[in-house]
Amino acid sequence: MIQYECLHHVSLTVTDLEQAKHFYSNILGLKEIERPNFDFPGAWYEVGGQQLHLIVLPTSQTIRQDKRLSSREGHYALRVKDYHATLKWLKSKDIELLEKPNGASGFAQIFCADPDGNLIELNVDQKDL
């Protein structure tokens, strides 16, 4: 049997590192951390004790061609402290959003996408709205 400690990291492929770093650093406000000197470009971010790894691979098969927001496509979720403050911040940055404050999941959800269409869910418990 496998015994898990935690989710260590999520890796996403991107096509333009500077554009992706702007989004993850300046829009989402994630902290970039040191990355090993791999022979390919990328960036790592710290997210509440776990990590998000960006890998530049323009030929990746995981980059979505249809960039429309959908809560049913593959995505990862980040828990935020304040739904309304997060919503206000993203709207001030003109980020396209899909709002689902009252879904059946029990989470108040905001969906957005990075410049390559990687879907991100930002959520809180509905009771914390």
C-alpha positions, 0 to 999 in steps of 0.5 A: 500500500502507498502511504502519501504525505502530501502533493509535492508539486504540479508541473505545467507546460507553457510556451512563453516563459516571460509571459507565464512568469508575469501571470504567475508572479504579478497576477496570481502573486505566487513567489518564485523559488530557486530552480535547478539549472536544467537544460531547458527553461522553466520556473518554480513557484512555492504555493503553501508548502507545495510547488508549481513547476512551469516547463517551457515546451511549445510542442507539448500535447497538454497545451489546450487548443480551445482556451474557453474556460470550463470547470470540467477540463483538467485543472488544479485548485488553489485555496484562497483566503478571501473569495471576494478580494480574489475576485476583485483583484482578478477583475482589476487585472482584466482576467477572464473568469468563470464564477461558481460561488454556489456549486454542488462541490461545497466550494465557492470557485473562481476559474481562470487560465494562464496565457497558455490556457492552463486552467486554475481554480481559486476557491474557498469553502462556501461557508466562508463567503 
